[in-house]
């Protein structure tokens, strides 16, 4: 179990993330990879996962106030959905015309205290995220499996409640229309 109250660990974690480091962590749905939403961090996730650049990362945070600055060009309807379903298993996205590793395809605030605790101690309170796996493979299911496969990243194992394993619902908003591209735990 990772001690997120240890000031030395918090300092080490933030320095590691600032240098473009990738962490693994539990969420309400599956294990995730995350980095600071920076060029170095995003590029590191794409490299580790062997992920095609056209598959965007999403931004996750501990509350909507921290994540708003990444929700540029999101329509009012997106914030209405966030108000209703966050924290929760809903990823709100908009079409991203530019393909590069700094285009974030969505935003989410999970309803999972262990993840919220991680965000509360990192600089900026936001992570660029994706599932913890090699692209195209099933998500990894344990801290041990992730550490064995990716020995050079920090794995934060502070899960105090079980993950439900169901993916988040992904809603893409275009011209104020809601298109569900992945049905998950949240029904809109």
QUIFEN-V139204 format. One record per pair of residues at least 4 apart in sequence whose C-alpha atoms are under 6 Angstrom apart, sorted by the first residue. I is the first residue (numbers start at 0). J is the second residue. D is the distance in Angstrom with one decimal. If there is no record, write none. Layout:
i-><I I>
j-><J J>
d-><D D>
This chain:
i-><0 0 1 1 1 8 13 13 15 16 19 19 21 21 21 22 22 22 22 22 23 23 23 24 24 24 25 26 26 27 27 28 28 28 28 28 29 30 31 31 31 32 32 32 32 33 33 33 34 34 34 35 35 35 36 36 37 38 41 45 45 48 48 49 50 52 52 53 55 55 56 56 56 56 57 57 57 57 57 57 58 58 58 58 59 59 59 59 59 60 60 60 61 61 61 62 63 80 81 85 86 86 86 87 87 88 88 89 89 90 90 90 90 91 91 91 92 92 92 92 93 93 112 113 113 118 119 131 131 132 132 145 146 166 167 167 168 168 168 168 168 169 169 169 170 170 171 171 172 172>
j-><156 157 155 156 157 12 17 121 20 20 39 40 33 34 152 32 33 152 153 154 31 32 154 30 31 155 30 30 114 111 162 162 163 164 165 166 164 131 129 130 131 128 129 130 131 126 127 128 40 126 127 40 126 127 126 127 41 42 100 49 50 133 134 134 134 99 100 98 103 104 103 104 128 129 103 104 105 106 127 128 106 126 127 128 106 107 108 125 126 108 124 125 108 115 118 108 67 84 85 108 108 109 110 109 110 109 167 167 168 106 107 168 169 105 106 170 104 105 170 171 171 172 116 157 158 124 124 138 139 138 139 149 150 183 183 184 181 182 183 184 185 179 180 181 178 179 177 178 176 177>
d-><5.3 5.4 5.7 5.3 5.4 5.9 6.0 5.9 5.2 4.5 4.7 4.1 5.5 4.9 5.8 5.6 5.3 5.6 4.8 5.6 5.5 4.5 4.6 5.7 5.4 5.1 4.5 5.8 5.6 5.2 4.8 5.5 5.5 4.5 5.2 5.4 5.2 5.5 5.6 4.2 4.4 5.5 5.5 5.8 5.0 5.5 5.3 4.4 4.9 5.3 5.3 5.5 5.0 5.8 5.8 4.9 6.0 6.0 5.9 5.6 4.9 4.5 5.4 5.8 5.1 5.9 5.8 5.5 5.5 5.1 5.1 5.8 5.6 5.8 5.2 5.4 4.6 5.4 5.6 5.3 4.7 5.6 4.6 6.0 5.8 4.9 5.5 5.7 5.4 5.3 5.8 4.5 5.8 4.8 5.6 6.0 5.9 5.9 5.1 5.7 4.9 4.9 4.5 4.7 4.6 5.9 4.4 5.2 4.8 5.5 4.9 6.0 4.7 5.3 5.4 5.2 5.7 3.9 6.0 4.6 5.1 5.1 6.0 5.9 5.6 4.6 5.8 5.5 5.8 4.9 5.6 5.7 4.9 5.2 4.8 5.8 5.4 4.7 4.0 6.0 5.6 5.8 5.7 5.0 5.5 4.5 5.8 5.1 5.5 4.8>
